[in-house]
Amino acid sequence: MMRGRLLLGKFGPALAATWLLLTIGGGAAGCRSAAPGAVPPALALRDLAGQTVNPFAAAPIGTRGWVFIFLRPDCPIANRYAPELQRLHEEFAPAGLAFWMVYPDPDLTTAEIAQHVRDYHLPGVALRDPHHELVRRAGATVTPEAAVFLPDGTQVYGGRIDDRYVDFGRERPRANRRELALVLTALSAGRKPDVPRERAVGCYIAPLP
């Protein structure tokens, strides 16, 4: 059984509601910035082969930005965003944006993550963050949640992918505002994005004991 069972939502006893927790992405108000010329963050995440990876050092020279998406396999909202993540990757990866699917649950096995990536055709590279190094740096609180960084370690966005999910049990047929796409459009054009952090609706990232 995974640590940190998802919290019971307030919208009735349906099983799906037990998976969801709406939180305001306020673990970090606004974006964190590094000083000009700062050294990119030194992170020690794990790939699916068990090797230590610092994603900021692993991306090729010329990468314009790092796009981290926090996921967990048993989060239905995160899973419903798989097609949108594929679209974003197809549109923006050629412009020099590196995509990473980040799994913060330390109880997940590499086999479970690999199966999830296959089942949902997730783009980019899958990483484990069992010690919540990136969770803390990005201020992530739920899955799915996006965090976007510049090469010098400046965080330029953190929050929801778009506004399709309004609240528990309230989903728009389509998103009216695609915050992550707006951020990536700016970066791909060589501009620093000015998109405010927005709350994410999803499944709680349980704190480590």
Backbone as JSON Lines, residues from 0, in Angstrom:
{"i":0,"aa":"M","n":[0.85,-1.2,0.0],"ca":[0.0,0.0,0.0],"c":[0.88,1.24,0.0]}
{"i":1,"aa":"M","n":[0.45,2.26,-0.75],"ca":[1.24,3.48,-0.8],"c":[1.07,4.29,0.47]}
{"i":2,"aa":"R","n":[2.14,4.96,0.86],"ca":[2.07,5.9,1.96],"c":[1.24,7.09,1.53]}
{"i":3,"aa":"G","n":[0.57,7.69,2.47],"ca":[-0.14,8.93,2.16],"c":[-1.36,8.67,1.32]}
{"i":4,"aa":"R","n":[-2.32,7.93,1.83],"ca":[-3.55,7.71,1.09],"c":[-4.2,9.04,0.79]}
{"i":5,"aa":"L","n":[-4.85,9.12,-0.32],"ca":[-5.44,10.38,-0.74],"c":[-6.61,10.72,0.18]}
{"i":6,"aa":"L","n":[-6.76,12.01,0.45],"ca":[-7.72,12.45,1.43],"c":[-9.13,12.46,0.87]}
{"i":7,"aa":"L","n":[-10.09,12.28,1.78],"ca":[-11.49,12.21,1.39],"c":[-12.0,13.59,1.05]}
{"i":8,"aa":"G","n":[-12.56,13.74,-0.14],"ca":[-13.14,15.02,-0.53],"c":[-14.47,15.23,0.16]}
{"i":9,"aa":"K","n":[-14.96,16.44,0.06],"ca":[-16.19,16.79,0.77],"c":[-17.43,16.52,-0.05]}
{"i":10,"aa":"F","n":[-17.27,15.97,-1.23],"ca":[-18.41,15.81,-2.1],"c":[-18.93,14.37,-2.12]}
{"i":11,"aa":"G","n":[-19.22,13.84,-0.94],"ca":[-19.9,12.57,-0.88],"c":[-18.97,11.39,-0.8]}
{"i":12,"aa":"P","n":[-19.56,10.22,-0.66],"ca":[-18.78,9.02,-0.38],"c":[-18.28,8.29,-1.6]}
{"i":13,"aa":"A","n":[-18.49,8.85,-2.77],"ca":[-18.04,8.15,-3.97],"c":[-16.55,7.87,-3.9]}
{"i":14,"aa":"L","n":[-16.16,6.74,-4.45],"ca":[-14.77,6.33,-4.36],"c":[-13.84,7.36,-4.95]}
{"i":15,"aa":"A","n":[-14.22,7.95,-6.09],"ca":[-13.33,8.93,-6.72],"c":[-13.02,10.07,-5.8]}
{"i":16,"aa":"A","n":[-14.0,10.43,-4.97],"ca":[-13.77,11.58,-4.08],"c":[-12.73,11.28,-3.04]}
{"i":17,"aa":"T","n":[-12.53,10.01,-2.73],"ca":[-11.51,9.69,-1.73],"c":[-10.12,9.94,-2.26]}
{"i":18,"aa":"W","n":[-10.0,10.09,-3.59],"ca":[-8.68,10.3,-4.17],"c":[-8.28,11.76,-4.25]}
{"i":19,"aa":"L","n":[-9.25,12.65,-4.1],"ca":[-8.98,14.02,-4.48],"c":[-8.86,14.92,-3.28]}
{"i":20,"aa":"L","n":[-7.96,15.88,-3.41],"ca":[-7.87,16.95,-2.42],"c":[-7.54,18.22,-3.15]}
{"i":21,"aa":"L","n":[-8.39,19.23,-2.96],"ca":[-8.12,20.53,-3.56],"c":[-7.26,21.31,-2.61]}
{"i":22,"aa":"T","n":[-6.11,21.74,-3.1],"ca":[-5.29,22.61,-2.29],"c":[-4.92,23.83,-3.09]}
{"i":23,"aa":"I","n":[-4.64,24.89,-2.42],"ca":[-4.14,26.07,-3.09],"c":[-2.64,25.91,-3.18]}
{"i":24,"aa":"G","n":[-2.11,26.11,-4.38],"ca":[-0.68,25.9,-4.59],"c":[0.11,26.97,-3.86]}
{"i":25,"aa":"G","n":[-0.14,27.08,-2.57],"ca":[0.48,28.13,-1.79],"c":[1.66,27.66,-1.0]}
{"i":26,"aa":"G","n":[2.16,26.45,-1.29],"ca":[3.36,26.01,-0.62],"c":[4.51,26.94,-0.91]}
{"i":27,"aa":"A","n":[4.41,27.64,-2.01],"ca":[5.39,28.68,-2.32],"c":[4.65,29.79,-3.01]}
{"i":28,"aa":"A","n":[4.43,30.89,-2.34],"ca":[3.7,31.99,-2.94],"c":[4.59,32.66,-3.96]}
{"i":29,"aa":"G","n":[4.09,32.7,-5.19],"ca":[4.89,33.31,-6.25],"c":[6.0,32.39,-6.7]}
{"i":30,"aa":"C","n":[6.93,32.93,-7.45],"ca":[8.04,32.16,-8.01],"c":[9.31,32.42,-7.22]}
{"i":31,"aa":"R","n":[10.1,31.4,-7.08],"ca":[11.41,31.57,-6.45],"c":[12.41,31.98,-7.52]}
{"i":32,"aa":"S","n":[13.29,32.89,-7.19],"ca":[14.26,33.37,-8.16],"c":[15.68,33.16,-7.66]}
{"i":33,"aa":"A","n":[16.54,32.81,-8.58],"ca":[17.97,32.73,-8.27],"c":[18.61,34.05,-8.69]}
{"i":34,"aa":"A","n":[19.72,34.38,-8.06],"ca":[20.44,35.58,-8.43],"c":[20.98,35.44,-9.84]}
{"i":35,"aa":"P","n":[21.16,36.58,-10.55],"ca":[21.71,36.49,-11.91],"c":[23.04,35.73,-11.91]}
{"i":36,"aa":"G","n":[23.16,34.82,-12.87],"ca":[24.38,34.04,-12.98],"c":[24.51,32.93,-11.96]}
{"i":37,"aa":"A","n":[23.41,32.64,-11.25],"ca":[23.46,31.62,-10.21],"c":[23.7,30.25,-10.83]}
{"i":38,"aa":"V","n":[24.31,29.38,-10.06],"ca":[24.52,28.01,-10.5],"c":[23.2,27.26,-10.44]}
{"i":39,"aa":"P","n":[22.84,26.51,-11.47],"ca":[21.58,25.76,-11.43],"c":[21.52,24.83,-10.22]}
{"i":40,"aa":"P","n":[20.32,24.52,-9.75],"ca":[20.18,23.71,-8.54],"c":[20.84,22.34,-8.68]}
{"i":41,"aa":"A","n":[21.4,21.88,-7.59],"ca":[21.96,20.53,-7.54],"c":[20.92,19.62,-6.92]}
{"i":42,"aa":"L","n":[20.29,18.82,-7.73],"ca":[19.26,17.89,-7.27],"c":[19.75,16.46,-7.47]}
{"i":43,"aa":"A","n":[19.25,15.55,-6.63],"ca":[19.62,14.14,-6.75],"c":[18.35,13.32,-6.81]}
{"i":44,"aa":"L","n":[17.72,13.33,-8.0],"ca":[16.54,12.52,-8.23],"c":[16.97,11.17,-8.79]}
{"i":45,"aa":"R","n":[16.03,10.29,-9.03],"ca":[16.35,8.95,-9.53],"c":[15.61,8.67,-10.82]}
{"i":46,"aa":"D","n":[16.3,8.09,-11.78],"ca":[15.59,7.65,-12.98],"c":[15.09,6.22,-12.77]}
{"i":47,"aa":"L","n":[14.47,5.66,-13.78],"ca":[13.85,4.35,-13.63],"c":[14.87,3.22,-13.65]}
{"i":48,"aa":"A","n":[16.12,3.56,-13.92],"ca":[17.19,2.56,-13.81],"c":[17.87,2.63,-12.46]}
{"i":49,"aa":"G","n":[17.38,3.52,-11.59],"ca":[17.95,3.66,-10.26],"c":[19.15,4.57,-10.18]}
{"i":50,"aa":"Q","n":[19.48,5.24,-11.28],"ca":[20.63,6.13,-11.31],"c":[20.25,7.52,-10.79]}
{"i":51,"aa":"T","n":[21.2,8.17,-10.13],"ca":[20.98,9.52,-9.64],"c":[21.03,10.5,-10.82]}
{"i":52,"aa":"V","n":[20.06,11.4,-10.87],"ca":[19.95,12.34,-11.98],"c":[19.71,13.75,-11.44]}
{"i":53,"aa":"N","n":[20.48,14.7,-11.93],"ca":[20.17,16.1,-11.73],"c":[19.6,16.6,-13.04]}
{"i":54,"aa":"P","n":[18.28,16.79,-13.13],"ca":[17.7,17.15,-14.43],"c":[18.25,18.44,-15.0]}
{"i":55,"aa":"F","n":[18.69,19.36,-14.15],"ca":[19.24,20.61,-14.66],"c":[20.57,20.39,-15.37]}
{"i":56,"aa":"A","n":[21.27,19.34,-15.01],"ca":[22.54,19.03,-15.66],"c":[22.36,18.04,-16.8]}
{"i":57,"aa":"A","n":[21.23,17.36,-16.84],"ca":[21.04,16.29,-17.82],"c":[20.5,16.78,-19.15]}
{"i":58,"aa":"A","n":[19.85,17.94,-19.17],"ca":[19.29,18.44,-20.43],"c":[20.39,18.95,-21.34]}
{"i":59,"aa":"P","n":[20.19,18.88,-22.65],"ca":[21.24,19.31,-23.58],"c":[21.48,20.8,-23.54]}
{"i":60,"aa":"I","n":[22.66,21.21,-23.96],"ca":[22.99,22.63,-24.06],"c":[22.01,23.29,-25.03]}
{"i":61,"aa":"G","n":[21.56,24.47,-24.66],"ca":[20.59,25.18,-25.49],"c":[19.17,25.01,-25.0]}
{"i":62,"aa":"T","n":[18.96,24.22,-23.96],"ca":[17.61,24.05,-23.4],"c":[17.13,25.39,-22.85]}
{"i":63,"aa":"R","n":[15.93,25.8,-23.25],"ca":[15.39,27.09,-22.82],"c":[14.72,27.02,-21.45]}
{"i":64,"aa":"G","n":[14.24,25.85,-21.08],"ca":[13.53,25.74,-19.81],"c":[13.26,24.3,-19.45]}
{"i":65,"aa":"W","n":[13.0,24.09,-18.18],"ca":[12.72,22.77,-17.63],"c":[11.26,22.73,-17.19]}
{"i":66,"aa":"V","n":[10.52,21.75,-17.69],"ca":[9.1,21.63,-17.39],"c":[8.9,20.36,-16.58]}
{"i":67,"aa":"F","n":[8.56,20.52,-15.31],"ca":[8.32,19.38,-14.42],"c":[6.83,19.24,-14.18]}
{"i":68,"aa":"I","n":[6.33,18.01,-14.33],"ca":[4.93,17.71,-14.05],"c":[4.9,16.66,-12.95]}
{"i":69,"aa":"F","n":[4.3,17.0,-11.83],"ca":[4.2,16.08,-10.7],"c":[2.98,15.18,-10.89]}
{"i":70,"aa":"L","n":[3.2,13.87,-10.76],"ca":[2.17,12.88,-11.06],"c":[2.14,11.78,-10.01]}
{"i":71,"aa":"R","n":[1.04,11.08,-9.97],"ca":[0.97,9.79,-9.28],"c":[-0.02,8.92,-10.04]}
{"i":72,"aa":"P","n":[0.24,7.63,-10.16],"ca":[-0.57,6.76,-11.02],"c":[-2.02,6.62,-10.58]}
{"i":73,"aa":"D","n":[-2.31,6.77,-9.28],"ca":[-3.66,6.55,-8.81],"c":[-4.46,7.84,-8.69]}
{"i":74,"aa":"C","n":[-4.02,8.9,-9.33],"ca":[-4.74,10.18,-9.31],"c":[-5.54,10.32,-10.61]}
{"i":75,"aa":"P","n":[-6.86,10.25,-10.54],"ca":[-7.64,10.3,-11.78],"c":[-7.53,11.61,-12.53]}
{"i":76,"aa":"I","n":[-7.41,12.72,-11.82],"ca":[-7.28,14.0,-12.51],"c":[-5.95,14.05,-13.27]}
{"i":77,"aa":"A","n":[-4.87,13.61,-12.62],"ca":[-3.58,13.59,-13.29],"c":[-3.64,12.73,-14.55]}
{"i":78,"aa":"N","n":[-4.29,11.6,-14.47],"ca":[-4.37,10.71,-15.62],"c":[-5.17,11.34,-16.77]}
{"i":79,"aa":"R","n":[-6.17,12.13,-16.45],"ca":[-6.97,12.74,-17.51],"c":[-6.2,13.84,-18.24]}
{"i":80,"aa":"Y","n":[-5.09,14.29,-17.67],"ca":[-4.28,15.3,-18.33],"c":[-3.25,14.7,-19.28]}
{"i":81,"aa":"A","n":[-3.18,13.4,-19.39],"ca":[-2.17,12.79,-20.25],"c":[-2.23,13.29,-21.7]}
{"i":82,"aa":"P","n":[-3.41,13.39,-22.32],"ca":[-3.43,13.9,-23.7],"c":[-2.93,15.34,-23.81]}
{"i":83,"aa":"E","n":[-3.24,16.17,-22.82],"ca":[-2.75,17.55,-22.85],"c":[-1.23,17.6,-22.7]}
{"i":84,"aa":"L","n":[-0.68,16.75,-21.85],"ca":[0.77,16.7,-21.7],"c":[1.44,16.26,-23.0]}
{"i":85,"aa":"Q","n":[0.82,15.32,-23.7],"ca":[1.36,14.9,-24.99],"c":[1.34,16.05,-25.99]}
{"i":86,"aa":"R","n":[0.23,16.81,-26.01],"ca":[0.14,17.94,-26.94],"c":[1.2,19.0,-26.63]}
{"i":87,"aa":"L","n":[1.36,19.32,-25.35],"ca":[2.34,20.33,-24.97],"c":[3.75,19.89,-25.36]}
{"i":88,"aa":"H","n":[4.06,18.63,-25.13],"ca":[5.38,18.11,-25.48],"c":[5.61,18.2,-26.98]}
{"i":89,"aa":"E","n":[4.65,17.79,-27.77],"ca":[4.8,17.83,-29.22],"c":[5.0,19.25,-29.73]}
{"i":90,"aa":"E","n":[4.33,20.21,-29.07],"ca":[4.41,21.6,-29.52],"c":[5.69,22.29,-29.07]}
{"i":91,"aa":"F","n":[6.13,22.03,-27.83],"ca":[7.17,22.85,-27.25],"c":[8.53,22.16,-27.08]}
{"i":92,"aa":"A","n":[8.58,20.85,-27.07],"ca":[9.89,20.2,-26.95],"c":[10.82,20.59,-28.1]}
{"i":93,"aa":"P","n":[10.31,20.71,-29.35],"ca":[11.23,21.12,-30.43],"c":[11.79,22.53,-30.25]}
{"i":94,"aa":"A","n":[11.15,23.35,-29.39],"ca":[11.63,24.71,-29.15],"c":[12.67,24.76,-28.03]}
{"i":95,"aa":"G","n":[13.08,23.6,-27.51],"ca":[14.13,23.57,-26.51],"c":[13.65,23.51,-25.08]}
{"i":96,"aa":"L","n":[12.44,23.0,-24.87],"ca":[11.91,22.85,-23.53],"c":[11.95,21.37,-23.14]}
{"i":97,"aa":"A","n":[12.58,21.09,-22.01],"ca":[12.77,19.71,-21.55],"c":[11.65,19.32,-20.6]}
{"i":98,"aa":"F","n":[10.99,18.21,-20.88],"ca":[9.86,17.75,-20.08],"c":[10.28,16.58,-19.2]}
{"i":99,"aa":"W","n":[9.85,16.64,-17.93],"ca":[10.14,15.59,-16.95],"c":[8.86,15.26,-16.19]}
{"i":100,"aa":"M","n":[8.52,13.99,-16.13],"ca":[7.39,13.53,-15.34],"c":[7.93,13.09,-13.98]}
{"i":101,"aa":"V","n":[7.51,13.74,-12.91],"ca":[8.11,13.55,-11.59],"c":[7.12,12.84,-10.67]}
{"i":102,"aa":"Y","n":[7.58,11.74,-10.06],"ca":[6.76,10.93,-9.16],"c":[7.28,11.1,-7.74]}
{"i":103,"aa":"P","n":[6.54,11.82,-6.89],"ca":[7.04,12.12,-5.55],"c":[6.73,11.07,-4.49]}
{"i":104,"aa":"D","n":[5.87,10.1,-4.79],"ca":[5.5,9.09,-3.79],"c":[6.66,8.11,-3.6]}
{"i":105,"aa":"P","n":[7.29,8.09,-2.42],"ca":[8.46,7.21,-2.23],"c":[8.12,5.73,-2.24]}
{"i":106,"aa":"D","n":[6.84,5.39,-2.08],"ca":[6.45,3.98,-2.05],"c":[6.26,3.39,-3.44]}
{"i":107,"aa":"L","n":[6.23,4.22,-4.47],"ca":[6.08,3.71,-5.82],"c":[7.33,2.96,-6.27]}
{"i":108,"aa":"T","n":[7.13,1.85,-6.94],"ca":[8.26,1.13,-7.51],"c":[8.53,1.63,-8.92]}
{"i":109,"aa":"T","n":[9.73,1.37,-9.41],"ca":[10.04,1.76,-10.78],"c":[9.16,1.02,-11.78]}
{"i":110,"aa":"A","n":[8.79,-0.21,-11.46],"ca":[7.91,-0.97,-12.35],"c":[6.54,-0.32,-12.44]}
{"i":111,"aa":"E","n":[6.02,0.16,-11.32],"ca":[4.71,0.83,-11.33],"c":[4.77,2.13,-12.14]}
{"i":112,"aa":"I","n":[5.85,2.87,-11.99],"ca":[5.99,4.12,-12.74],"c":[6.12,3.83,-14.23]}
{"i":113,"aa":"A","n":[6.95,2.85,-14.58],"ca":[7.13,2.51,-15.99],"c":[5.81,2.07,-16.62]}
{"i":114,"aa":"Q","n":[5.01,1.31,-15.88],"ca":[3.72,0.87,-16.4],"c":[2.79,2.06,-16.6]}
{"i":115,"aa":"H","n":[2.82,3.0,-15.66],"ca":[1.99,4.2,-15.79],"c":[2.39,5.01,-17.02]}
{"i":116,"aa":"V","n":[3.68,5.18,-17.23],"ca":[4.16,5.9,-18.41],"c":[3.69,5.22,-19.68]}
{"i":117,"aa":"R","n":[3.76,3.9,-19.73],"ca":[3.31,3.16,-20.91],"c":[1.8,3.27,-21.1]}
{"i":118,"aa":"D","n":[1.06,3.09,-20.02],"ca":[-0.4,3.08,-20.13],"c":[-0.95,4.4,-20.63]}
{"i":119,"aa":"Y","n":[-0.32,5.51,-20.23],"ca":[-0.85,6.84,-20.57],"c":[0.0,7.56,-21.61]}
{"i":120,"aa":"H","n":[1.0,6.87,-22.16],"ca":[1.83,7.44,-23.23],"c":[2.38,8.8,-22.82]}
{"i":121,"aa":"L","n":[2.95,8.85,-21.63],"ca":[3.43,10.11,-21.09],"c":[4.74,10.52,-21.77]}
{"i":122,"aa":"P","n":[4.91,11.8,-22.01],"ca":[6.1,12.27,-22.73],"c":[7.26,12.54,-21.77]}
{"i":123,"aa":"G","n":[8.39,12.91,-22.36],"ca":[9.54,13.31,-21.55],"c":[10.19,12.14,-20.84]}
{"i":124,"aa":"V","n":[10.87,12.47,-19.74],"ca":[11.61,11.49,-18.95],"c":[10.98,11.37,-17.58]}
{"i":125,"aa":"A","n":[10.78,10.14,-17.12],"ca":[10.2,9.91,-15.79],"c":[11.29,9.89,-14.74]}
{"i":126,"aa":"L","n":[11.02,10.57,-13.62],"ca":[11.95,10.62,-12.51],"c":[11.22,10.37,-11.19]}
{"i":127,"aa":"R","n":[11.94,9.8,-10.25],"ca":[11.43,9.64,-8.89],"c":[12.03,10.74,-8.01]}
{"i":128,"aa":"D","n":[11.18,11.29,-7.13],"ca":[11.63,12.3,-6.17],"c":[11.28,11.82,-4.77]}
{"i":129,"aa":"P","n":[11.89,10.71,-4.33],"ca":[11.48,10.08,-3.07],"c":[11.78,10.92,-1.84]}
{"i":130,"aa":"H","n":[12.73,11.85,-1.94],"ca":[13.06,12.7,-0.79],"c":[12.46,14.1,-0.91]}
{"i":131,"aa":"H","n":[11.62,14.3,-1.91],"ca":[10.89,15.56,-2.12],"c":[11.81,16.76,-2.3]}
{"i":132,"aa":"E","n":[12.97,16.54,-2.88],"ca":[13.87,17.66,-3.16],"c":[13.22,18.65,-4.13]}
{"i":133,"aa":"L","n":[12.67,18.13,-5.22],"ca":[12.05,19.0,-6.2],"c":[10.68,19.48,-5.72]}
{"i":134,"aa":"V","n":[9.98,18.63,-5.0],"ca":[8.69,19.06,-4.43],"c":[8.87,20.32,-3.6]}
{"i":135,"aa":"R","n":[9.87,20.31,-2.74],"ca":[10.1,21.47,-1.88],"c":[10.55,22.68,-2.69]}
{"i":136,"aa":"R","n":[11.45,22.46,-3.62],"ca":[11.97,23.59,-4.39],"c":[10.87,24.23,-5.22]}
{"i":137,"aa":"A","n":[9.99,23.41,-5.79],"ca":[8.92,23.93,-6.64],"c":[7.71,24.39,-5.86]}
{"i":138,"aa":"G","n":[7.6,24.0,-4.58],"ca":[6.41,24.32,-3.81],"c":[5.19,23.54,-4.26]}
{"i":139,"aa":"A","n":[5.4,22.34,-4.81],"ca":[4.29,21.54,-5.31],"c":[3.52,20.92,-4.16]}
{"i":140,"aa":"T","n":[2.2,20.86,-4.29],"ca":[1.35,20.3,-3.24],"c":[0.39,19.23,-3.72]}
{"i":141,"aa":"V","n":[0.1,19.19,-5.03],"ca":[-0.84,18.2,-5.56],"c":[-0.31,17.63,-6.87]}
{"i":142,"aa":"T","n":[-0.97,16.56,-7.31],"ca":[-0.77,16.07,-8.67],"c":[-2.11,16.14,-9.39]}
{"i":143,"aa":"P","n":[-2.15,16.61,-10.63],"ca":[-1.01,17.1,-11.39],"c":[-0.72,18.57,-11.06]}
{"i":144,"aa":"E","n":[0.54,18.91,-11.06],"ca":[0.96,20.29,-10.88],"c":[2.23,20.5,-11.7]}
{"i":145,"aa":"A","n":[2.34,21.69,-12.28],"ca":[3.48,22.0,-13.14],"c":[4.43,22.95,-12.43]}
{"i":146,"aa":"A","n":[5.71,22.82,-12.72],"ca":[6.73,23.76,-12.27],"c":[7.7,23.98,-13.42]}
{"i":147,"aa":"V","n":[7.97,25.24,-13.73],"ca":[8.82,25.57,-14.87],"c":[9.98,26.43,-14.38]}
{"i":148,"aa":"F","n":[11.18,26.04,-14.8],"ca":[12.41,26.71,-14.37],"c":[13.22,27.15,-15.58]}
{"i":149,"aa":"L","n":[13.99,28.23,-15.4],"ca":[14.98,28.66,-16.37],"c":[16.3,27.94,-16.1]}
{"i":150,"aa":"P","n":[17.24,27.99,-17.05],"ca":[18.51,27.29,-16.86],"c":[19.29,27.72,-15.62]}
{"i":151,"aa":"D","n":[19.11,28.97,-15.15],"ca":[19.87,29.43,-13.98],"c":[19.19,29.05,-12.67]}
{"i":152,"aa":"G","n":[18.09,28.29,-12.75],"ca":[17.4,27.88,-11.53],"c":[16.26,28.77,-11.13]}
{"i":153,"aa":"T","n":[15.95,29.81,-11.89],"ca":[14.83,30.68,-11.59],"c":[13.52,29.95,-11.9]}
{"i":154,"aa":"Q","n":[12.64,29.89,-10.92],"ca":[11.32,29.3,-11.17],"c":[10.4,30.39,-11.72]}
{"i":155,"aa":"V","n":[9.86,30.16,-12.9],"ca":[9.02,31.17,-13.54],"c":[7.55,30.81,-13.51]}
{"i":156,"aa":"Y","n":[7.22,29.59,-13.1],"ca":[5.81,29.24,-12.95],"c":[5.68,28.03,-12.05]}
{"i":157,"aa":"G","n":[4.59,28.0,-11.31],"ca":[4.21,26.82,-10.54],"c":[2.71,26.84,-10.34]}
{"i":158,"aa":"G","n":[2.05,25.73,-10.6],"ca":[0.61,25.68,-10.4],"c":[-0.07,24.76,-11.38]}
{"i":159,"aa":"R","n":[-1.33,25.07,-11.65],"ca":[-2.14,24.19,-12.49],"c":[-1.67,24.21,-13.94]}
{"i":160,"aa":"I","n":[-2.07,23.17,-14.67],"ca":[-1.79,23.09,-16.09],"c":[-2.73,24.01,-16.86]}
{"i":161,"aa":"D","n":[-3.99,23.97,-16.49],"ca":[-4.99,24.87,-17.05],"c":[-6.17,24.93,-16.09]}
{"i":162,"aa":"D","n":[-7.25,25.61,-16.49],"ca":[-8.38,25.82,-15.58],"c":[-9.54,24.87,-15.84]}
{"i":163,"aa":"R","n":[-9.26,23.71,-16.45],"ca":[-10.35,22.79,-16.76],"c":[-11.06,22.31,-15.48]}
{"i":164,"aa":"Y","n":[-10.3,22.04,-14.42],"ca":[-10.9,21.62,-13.16],"c":[-11.07,22.84,-12.27]}
{"i":165,"aa":"V","n":[-12.33,23.14,-11.95],"ca":[-12.66,24.32,-11.16],"c":[-12.67,23.99,-9.68]}
{"i":166,"aa":"D","n":[-13.21,22.83,-9.33],"ca":[-13.37,22.43,-7.95],"c":[-13.73,20.94,-7.96]}
{"i":167,"aa":"F","n":[-13.96,20.38,-6.79],"ca":[-14.42,19.0,-6.73],"c":[-15.72,18.86,-7.51]}
{"i":168,"aa":"G","n":[-15.76,17.91,-8.41],"ca":[-16.98,17.64,-9.15],"c":[-17.34,18.71,-10.17]}
{"i":169,"aa":"R","n":[-16.47,19.65,-10.41],"ca":[-16.76,20.73,-11.36],"c":[-15.65,20.79,-12.4]}
{"i":170,"aa":"E","n":[-15.98,20.31,-13.59],"ca":[-15.01,20.26,-14.68],"c":[-15.62,20.92,-15.9]}
{"i":171,"aa":"R","n":[-14.88,21.83,-16.51],"ca":[-15.33,22.45,-17.76],"c":[-15.15,21.47,-18.92]}
{"i":172,"aa":"P","n":[-15.98,21.6,-19.96],"ca":[-15.77,20.75,-21.14],"c":[-14.39,20.94,-21.75]}
{"i":173,"aa":"R","n":[-13.89,22.16,-21.67],"ca":[-12.54,22.48,-22.16],"c":[-12.01,23.64,-21.36]}
{"i":174,"aa":"A","n":[-10.7,23.77,-21.35],"ca":[-10.07,24.84,-20.58],"c":[-10.31,26.19,-21.25]}
{"i":175,"aa":"N","n":[-10.55,27.22,-20.42],"ca":[-10.63,28.59,-20.91],"c":[-9.26,29.26,-20.92]}
{"i":176,"aa":"R","n":[-8.42,28.87,-19.96],"ca":[-7.1,29.49,-19.86],"c":[-6.07,28.39,-19.62]}
{"i":177,"aa":"R","n":[-5.08,28.33,-20.49],"ca":[-4.06,27.28,-20.44],"c":[-2.76,27.91,-19.93]}
{"i":178,"aa":"E","n":[-2.64,28.01,-18.61],"ca":[-1.49,28.7,-18.04],"c":[-0.15,28.11,-18.46]}
{"i":179,"aa":"L","n":[-0.04,26.8,-18.41],"ca":[1.24,26.19,-18.75],"c":[1.59,26.46,-20.21]}
{"i":180,"aa":"A","n":[0.62,26.38,-21.09],"ca":[0.88,26.67,-22.5],"c":[1.32,28.12,-22.69]}
{"i":181,"aa":"L","n":[0.74,29.05,-21.93],"ca":[1.13,30.46,-22.02],"c":[2.59,30.64,-21.6]}
{"i":182,"aa":"V","n":[2.98,29.96,-20.51],"ca":[4.36,30.04,-20.04],"c":[5.32,29.5,-21.09]}
{"i":183,"aa":"L","n":[4.99,28.35,-21.65],"ca":[5.9,27.72,-22.62],"c":[5.95,28.49,-23.93]}
{"i":184,"aa":"T","n":[4.85,29.13,-24.31],"ca":[4.85,29.97,-25.5],"c":[5.83,31.12,-25.33]}
{"i":185,"aa":"A","n":[5.81,31.75,-24.16],"ca":[6.73,32.86,-23.9],"c":[8.18,32.38,-23.93]}
{"i":186,"aa":"L","n":[8.46,31.27,-23.27],"ca":[9.84,30.77,-23.24],"c":[10.34,30.39,-24.63]}
{"i":187,"aa":"S","n":[9.48,29.77,-25.4],"ca":[9.9,29.35,-26.74],"c":[10.17,30.55,-27.64]}
{"i":188,"aa":"A","n":[9.59,31.72,-27.29],"ca":[9.83,32.94,-28.05],"c":[10.98,33.76,-27.47]}
{"i":189,"aa":"G","n":[11.63,33.22,-26.43],"ca":[12.75,33.92,-25.82],"c":[12.35,34.99,-24.82]}
{"i":190,"aa":"R","n":[11.1,34.95,-24.33],"ca":[10.62,35.92,-23.36],"c":[10.45,35.27,-22.0]}
{"i":191,"aa":"K","n":[10.63,36.04,-20.94],"ca":[10.34,35.55,-19.61],"c":[8.84,35.65,-19.38]}
{"i":192,"aa":"P","n":[8.18,34.57,-19.03],"ca":[6.73,34.61,-18.89],"c":[6.29,35.4,-17.67]}
{"i":193,"aa":"D","n":[5.1,35.96,-17.76],"ca":[4.5,36.69,-16.66],"c":[3.11,36.11,-16.42]}
{"i":194,"aa":"V","n":[3.08,34.9,-15.9],"ca":[1.83,34.18,-15.65],"c":[1.75,33.9,-14.16]}
{"i":195,"aa":"P","n":[0.72,34.38,-13.47],"ca":[0.67,34.18,-12.02],"c":[0.45,32.72,-11.65]}
{"i":196,"aa":"R","n":[0.95,32.37,-10.48],"ca":[0.73,31.03,-9.96],"c":[-0.76,30.85,-9.7]}
{"i":197,"aa":"E","n":[-1.31,29.73,-10.14],"ca":[-2.73,29.44,-9.95],"c":[-2.88,28.13,-9.17]}
{"i":198,"aa":"R","n":[-3.93,28.06,-8.39],"ca":[-4.16,26.88,-7.59],"c":[-4.38,25.66,-8.47]}
{"i":199,"aa":"A","n":[-3.93,24.54,-8.0],"ca":[-4.1,23.28,-8.71],"c":[-5.13,22.43,-7.99]}
{"i":200,"aa":"V","n":[-5.97,21.76,-8.76],"ca":[-6.95,20.82,-8.22],"c":[-6.43,19.41,-8.51]}
{"i":201,"aa":"G","n":[-6.3,18.61,-7.47],"ca":[-5.78,17.27,-7.72],"c":[-5.6,16.48,-6.45]}
{"i":202,"aa":"C","n":[-4.64,15.59,-6.46],"ca":[-4.42,14.63,-5.38],"c":[-3.22,15.05,-4.54]}
{"i":203,"aa":"Y","n":[-3.43,15.06,-3.26],"ca":[-2.47,15.57,-2.3],"c":[-1.14,14.84,-2.35]}
{"i":204,"aa":"I","n":[-0.05,15.6,-2.35],"ca":[1.28,15.02,-2.19],"c":[1.54,14.93,-0.68]}
{"i":205,"aa":"A","n":[1.48,13.74,-0.15],"ca":[1.64,13.57,1.29],"c":[3.05,13.94,1.73]}
{"i":206,"aa":"P","n":[3.19,14.69,2.81],"ca":[4.52,15.03,3.3],"c":[5.26,13.78,3.78]}
{"i":207,"aa":"L","n":[6.57,13.85,3.74],"ca":[7.37,12.73,4.25],"c":[7.33,12.71,5.76]}
{"i":208,"aa":"P","n":[7.43,11.53,6.35],"ca":[7.42,11.45,7.82],"c":[8.68,12.07,8.43]}
